């Protein structure tokens, strides 16, 4: 009498969905603390020197903005736009910004990579192509121009995030002691629209060359 041989098909079939799920998870890219590409990020408070948090005044509201454009999850370009008055002041504690009719926008461009609660920013020349990758920074090693930015999402409102620090000089940031900035998520219209309370040119007029095809 021949005995039938039973292949453990259930085990094999179960393994296939698990492999597919694993592959899909890898395709999703790195985990990030928040979706930086949703809207525009505006400084609402800051500590430049370690002396305590200060609030952005109404005359400087939405005068210090970040806009992220990602080519893939956790990797892309960020433009930092600062409201600069006619005296050249472009920090949230000294720019006369919206009350100065001769204010303009000052922009800097960075390639960035983002995973978990850490971003790495690398500046590139205004109007040129961004670098393909942002190098890792080894503890105690040469950062090669890379700034490691630690981020912390406010648990009470996912629409606010702490950045510490930003690259040297961005919105007055410094590495020692590390400056801290609280950003609030704002609508894209804050970036795109100019009005009488803003500098005469809106951020895209000076920052679009940061972005490939901009």
N, C-alpha and C positions, 0 to 999 in steps of 0.2 A: 504494500500500500504506500502510495506517495503521500508525504506530509506537505501541507501547504506552509510556505514561509511568509511570515508577515513582516513587511518592512515598516519600521516605526515612522510612518508618514506624519502623524501629528507633530512629532518632535521636529522633523525637517520643516514642515509648513510653518510652525511657530517661529523657527529661526529666521525665516525669510522676512517677515514683518519687522523683527527686531533689527535686522541688518539694514532694512530700508529706513527705519526710524532713525537709526544711528547716522546713516548717510545724510538724511534730511537735516538732522541737527547740526552736522558739520557744515552743510551748505548755508545755514543761517548766519554764519559768521560769528565773531566774538560776542560774548555777553558784555553789555555796556550798562552803566548805572542809570542812564536815561537816554532818550532819543534826542540827541543834540540838534538834529536837522528839522525838528518841528518848530516852526516860528523863528523868531529872532530873540536874542538874549540881551537884556538891558541891565546895566549896573544900577542897583537900588541902594546899596550901602557898601562900605569899603573900609579897610584899615591898611594904610600904606606903610606905616612905620612900627606897628606893634603897640601903638598907644591907645587903641580902642576903636570900636566900630563907629563910623559916621554915616549919616544918611545923605543921600544925594538931594540937593536942594531943588525946588521947583524950577529954578532958572536953568538947571542942568539936566532935567528929567529927559530920559531917552537920548542923552547926548553921548553915551558910551555904549556901543553896541557890538555884538558878535553875531556873525552869520556863518553857519556851517553848510557846506555843500559836499555830500559824500558820494564818491563814485561806487563805493560798496560799503556794507555795514562796518562802522568803526574806522573808516579811512577816507580822507578827503582833504578839503581845503577850508580854512577858516579865515575870514576877513575881520579885522578889528578896526572899527571906525570910531574916531574920537572927535568931538566938537571942539575945534580950535578957534580961539578968539583972535582978534587982530594983533594982539601982543605976543602971540605964539604959545599961550598957555593952553594945554590940552589934557589936563588931569581933572578928575572930579572934585578936587579941593581947591582949584585955582582958576579954572576957565570961566570967563564971564558968559561964554556960550550964547544962549538964546537972546540975551539982552544986548549983545553986541551985533549991530547990523552988518558988520564986516566979517562975521564968523564964517569959517569954512570947515569942511570935513578933512581930517587927516586919516589915512588908511595904511595898514600894514598887512602883509599876506603871509600865511603860514600853512605848510602841509601838516596834517596831524594824523595820528593813529590813536585809537581809543579802545581800551579793554577794562572791564570791571570798573574800578574807581580811579583809573590812571589814564591820563592823556599824555602824549608826547608831541610837542610842537617844534617845527623847524622852519625858520623864516626863509623866504626866498625873495629875490629881487622883484620889485613891483612891476607887473606887466609881463613877467617871464613865466615859462612853464614850471609848475611845481615839481619837486623831486619825486621820484617814483615811490620811494620808501623813506620812513623816518627811523633812523637807527635806534636800537636798544641802548640804554644807558646803564653800564655796569657800576655798582657802588664803588666809589673812589676812583673811577676811571674818567677819562676825558669825555665830556658830554658832546663834543663836536658840534656845538651850537644848538643842541637839543635842550629844550626846557621840559622837565617833567612837571605836569600840572595835576595835582590831586583834586578830585571833585567829591563833593558830598551832597547828596540830595536831601532837601528838607523833608523830614518824615511827615510833617503836618500838611505840607503842600508840595506836591511833586513838580509844581511850576516854578520853584525856586531852588537854585543850586549854588553851593559855595565852591569857588575856584581858589586854589592856593598853591603857588603864586601864579601869575601870568608871566610871560617872558619879560625880561628887563625893559622897563620904560613903557610898556603897554599900559595905558591909563595910570601911569605913575608907579607901576609895580616894581618891586625889588625882591631879590632872593633872600637877603639877610638883613633884618628878620623878614621872613616870607610874608609878603602882602596878601591880604585876603579880600576877595570880592564876592558879594552876593548878587547873583543875576536872577532876574525874573523873566519868565517866558512871555513874549509879546507877539502880537499878530504880525504877519509879513508886511502889513501896511505901514508899520512904524519904520521899516527900512525903506520902503518904496515911495512913500508920499512925503513931499515937502509942504510946509505951510508957513504962515507969517511968523510963527514962533520958533522956527527952525532956521539953520543956516540956509543961504540962498540955493545951494545945490544939495540934493538929497544924496545919501550914501552911495547908491549905485553909480552915480556920475563919476566917483573917484575909486570905488572899490571893485566894480565889475571886472577890471583887468586882472584881478586876483584869480578869477575862476576860468578854467579852460573854456574857450569859446566865448568868454565874456567881453 
